Amino acid sequence: MQINLKYFTGKDITKPEKSSYEVEINWMYLIISIYVLTNPDQNIFSLISDPRFYIKKIRDIDPYLGYLAYAKYNVIINESFNPDSILVEIIDKYPKRIEAYLYYWSYLTKSKNKDYSKAFILSEIFLKNSPQYQFEHNIY
């Protein structure tokens, strides 16, 4: 027996929206272009564009993911770059989206500039903004 998800959701969730495909494709190209930029001695992917081109395309589709891609790009290219200001601004503007929390937490716990106290505070902020916490908090 096959369940018709369109009946429950009002839309066909088996086919993602076109913009999500475009973001994923451009994100893949961004990863490849950063690899090409950081490994210039290898002659592969000669027709790939500059990473900033793909960051702009991602930002045009979804500003949130575009700024997150910009932060990731700068951390990879410039080791002394500190993404704190960009990621804090993204989290303030989009508190319900999880990607920036995860990337920032990963950066705080795995980079050369480890800051576990900030990572702990970030975890608490994420939990307070998560729908599950708000649901459980409203029950009591």
C-alpha positions, -999 to +999 in steps of 0.1 A: +000+000+000+014+034-010+005+065+010-003+096-010+018+123+009+003+150-012-031+143+005-016+150+039+007+179+031-011+196+002+020+194-020+041+167-035+070+164-011+088+137-032+097+164-057+117+192-040+112+227-051+134+239-080+153+263-057+165+235-034+180+217-064+196+249-075+211+255-041+225+220-039+240+221-074+256+255-067+269+242-033+285+213-050+301+236-076+313+258-047+330+228-030+347+218-063+358+254-070+373+258-035+391+225-040+405+238-074+415+271-057+433+254-028+450+228-051+462+248-081+488+222-091+461+197-101+447+202-136+412+190-131+379+209-135+394+235-158+360+250-166+350+257-130+343+293-120+355+314-091+339+303-057+325+338-053+304+332-084+286+302-068+283+320-034+264+348-052+242+324-070+234+306-037+227+340-020+203+350-049+183+319-042+185+318-004+203+347+014+207+327+046+226+299+028+245+324+007+260+341+038+267+308+054+286+297+022+305+330+023+316+323+059+327+288+051+346+300+020+365+326+040+374+302+068+388+277+042+407+303+021+419+326+049+430+307+081+430+339+101+394+348+092+371+347+122+334+341+112+320+352+145+304+384+133+288+368+102+275+337+120+261+357+149+243+380+125+229+351+106+217+334+138+201+366+150+183+371+118+172+334+113+170+319+147+149+289+136+173+276+110+198+251+122+227+251+097+245+282+111+243+269+147+258+236+135+286+252+115+294+278+142+295+251+169+317+229+147+340+259+141+342+267+179+350+231+188+373+220+160+392+251+147+426+264+160+406+290+179+387+266+202+362+283+225+342+257+244+324+282+266+310+300+235+301+266+220+282+257+252+263+291+252+255+285+215+241+251+223+219+266+249+207+293+225+199+267+199+179+246+224+159+276+236+150+284+199+141+248+190+104+240+186+108+209+208+120+230+238+093+256+233+067+228+232+080+211+264+084+245+281+048+255+274+035+222+288+048+229+323 
